Amino acid sequence: MPWFSPPGPSRPATVSVFPRSGERGSVGAGVLLPGSRVLTAAHVVNLALGRQNKYDAAHPGKETVLRVRVGGHWQDARVMVWIPVRERTKLYWKGDLAVLELPHGLPPNLVPPLWRPVTEGLAVCAWHPAGRAEFSLARSQVVAVDPELSFAVVDGSENGATIQHGYSGGPIWCDEDRAVVGIVVAQLKGDEERPHHPDQVRRRSWCLPAQRVSEELAGAGAAHLLDAPHDTDEPDTSSEAFDLADILNRKVDSTKELAKCGREVAKKCGLTHPRDRSAPSVEEFARVLLTYPRALAELTRVLSTAKPGAVVELLDVGARIPHCTLLTHAERKRLTTLLESLPHQIIATVPALVHDALPDVDLPVSLLTDEAWLGPDSAAGPLEALLDHLERSRRAPATERPRSPLLPALVCLVLHVAAVTPDGCAAELVSWCTKVVARTQGSQAALEERLALARALAYSLRASKRHAPRLLVRLRRADGEGDTCRFTLRMWRRETTEWQRVRVDEEQARDIAGTAAKIFTAASLLWRTGMRPIVELLLDRTDLDLNPHWWKAPGPLNTHRTLGVEYPVVFTCPELVEQGSDAEFLRERKKRLGRGTLVRIEASVSSLDEVYGRFAGEMDAVGAIVGEVDPAFREVVVQYCLAAGLPVVLFGRGEQGWAHAESRLAGIPPTMLPEAVREYRRDIWTRPAEYVGRPVLAWSDDNGPLPEDLYLGDPSEELA
């Protein structure tokens, strides 16, 4: 008879289905099946693939990858069973099932739920896949079951959320039976027989009953997928299980103490235990520590004062257990509460703070680039996913100096959040970090050192607000012409004085949309200073006729985002600057941008000698405005100005309307031109009939040296 006993799950594991890119929020939910598989609705898969028709019957293909999160664990899933929608009417349909296969196993505490038949009158509930039960718990009652078991209607109560978009594919759960009785399919929009009161319609939904799920899977030859695997009850022979049992044998050296630890861990992990004075065996206790992600943290909480040596040994073993988490249940809840109380403008900067706090910790790109970070109502999802991941990223140095003491990676991030947070909230975040470090037997001096580093960086960011943050992009054409061009990318970001290499596959050739999407992603992480970052493009001489300002990347709801409308986009050509005879003049003229003047190159100018005559010997001539000269000659003029050492060259694309744009921009001080040109492009977007010019800006200021590794020949060279 085991000493620890699970009471049965109070709810099934949260399953969320994401687009294959992982860059947007979840599109639906799912139910965990035995054998590391997930059941969801076929129309959820279609939404994840971005198909125009969510009821598309075409098989997605066995190699198609979807992003799935099960209880905080991310995996790339493939479609194993496909049962598309059929016999669809306005209100109901059949089919609409898909089974996704997960390539990697899940922690043993993520147990597939039981299935029970649905009956009328049953009290049920459902959860949004974001997993935030206090906001997304939808309580309902089964009010009708189709005689052929094609569907069941659930009617929501007045308490809790309503089943709506995003719940599809998720479980209809019966608390009384602790089992799944169906999966959510759709919100009920009306009835063929009679109309409903608007409130009633809003709260009515329909699900695919468990009986029908079983029949549909059987029809596809997959009924066995609902069967629970045979439990062999074999002992765990892993080295981690042996080491944990050994530590308990040596450090928890009395039955009374072992029983006390067992009761505390059971209480916090939702397990039951005997009410007598018995204690678990060390082997069974070790299995619990391996099975429940927070069990080891809860045990270290009990032992932290009396047995600090045991805590250190336990945490060393825990670092080898992939699903073992850093925090106790109370610590995680407290951290979530503190972060939720912060203004959204601070939460939106968390992806950028990760770069400062954890430059050497490898994180999935999708965690930091999810568009949900930008919305006040949607940032909670990616924040929770980031916390989940960092709880499993063990340690990071307190400072950059050699042999610096290590701190938990999550603590390092929270200290950097505290450094940019108002005083009251900052003190509570620091206090939380102090308690976690004390429990894990970490160095309080290291914590103070990291906090001082975070505050110094936050101060330098505030002090540098007069300088816009930068994203430097080295674009090289891989192949193609015009709209079919493909490019390789190398990128650097800078917020104060130091350049940081942006992690991106520098050998991959991307089309224009893919290139723009990568630049958008990197630029979005530079917003935390409260200033719009400047996107600086380094182009080859042969690519100066590119027009990246109008490059488009996918936006929400099938819209597009345009690079030069959202960000100031400027460019230069390192080849021309290096080879130009007046490279020294470029450095000198950069220093005069604040008081310098722009020389106008009129349409009457027909030779480079005349261009030279406009600014020769005039060091206050910091740039040129190229008028409506012949387009072929304009290209030559722009190249000449860059080579001659002018940091500012303003000109137009196309042959019409440039005079209007020229007159609007000619009086702008040179230092303000990047933002002024961006605003003009935005006005073109909203009022194309009035703003007809197409301004382009070659521009560089006196903002420090370029990255040292800018001219590395091998794009695969290791990142700094």
Secondary structure, 3 states (H helix, E strand, C coil): CCCCECCCCCCCCCEEEECCCCCCCCCEECEEECCCEEEECHHHHHHHCCCCCCCCCCCCCCCCEEEEEECCEEEEEEEEEEECCECCCCCCCECCEEEEECCCCCCCCCCCCEECCCCCCCEEEEECCCCCHHHHEEEEEEEEECCCCCCEEEEEEEEECCCCCCCCCCEEEECCCCEEEEEEEEECCCCCCCCCCHHHHHHEEEEEEHHHHHHHHHHCCCHHHHCCCCCCCCCCCCHHHHHHHHHHHHHCCCHHHHHHHHHHHHHHHCCECCCCCCCCCHHHHHHHHHHCCCHHHHHHHHHCCCCHHHHHHHHHHHCCCCCCCCCCHHHHHHHHHHHHCCCHHHHCCHHHHHHHHCCCCCCCHHHHHCHHHHCCCCCHHHHHHHHHHHCCCCEEECCCCCCCCEEEHHHHHHHHHHHCCCHHHHHHHHHHHHHHHHHCCCCHHHHHHHHHHHHHHHHHHHHCCCCCCEEEEEEEEEECCHHHCEEEEEEEEECCCCEEECCCCCCCCEEHHHHHHHHHHHHHCCHHHCCCCEEEEECCHHHCCCCHHHCEEECHHHCEEEHHHHCCEEEECHHHHHHCCCHHHHHHHHCCCCCCEEEEECCCCCCHHHHHHHHCCCCCEEEEEECCCCHHHHHHHHHHHHHCCCCEEEEECCCCCHHHHHHHHCCCCHHHHHHHHHHHHHHHHHCCCCCCCCEEEEECCCCCCCCCCCCCCCCCCCCC
